[in-house]
Amino acid sequence: MVQRPLDLDVPQVVVPDSRIALGLMGAALAGDPSAHMTVVGITGT
């Protein structure tokens, strides 16, 4: 996964933003664990 093509003779997936693409790919491979989480926030002084 690259943001710009490299001059190498290997398969490459060119994406506009590798950080976003890697996060999406990781979530898909892990079964999107954040979709099954309950998050609660408590604030105050």
N, C-alpha and C positions, 0 to 999 in steps of 0.2 A: 504494500500500500504506500503510494507516494503522492505528493502534491504536484510534482512535475516529472515527466518521463526522464528516466536515467538511461545513459548510453551503455546498457548492459543487455546481454542476451539471456534474460530471465523473464518469466511472466511478471507483469506489473498491473496493479489496479490503480488507476489515476483518479484521485478524488480532490475536490476543492479544498477540504479541510480535514487533514488526517486525524486530528484529535477528536473531532465529532464523529467521523466515520469509525474510528477504533472503539469509541464508547458504544455506538449503536451495534457494532459487530459483537462486542463482548456481551452486551445485554441479550442479544439474540441467541448467542451460543450458550449462555447460562440460563436460558428460559425466562428472561426478563424478571429477575427476582424483586426489583423495586415495585413491580405492579402488585405484589402480594404483601407489601409491608404497610403497617398502620403507623402513621407518624403523628405524634401529639406534641404540641409546643405549649409550654406554660411560661408566661412572662410576668414580671411584676417587680416591685421593689421591696 
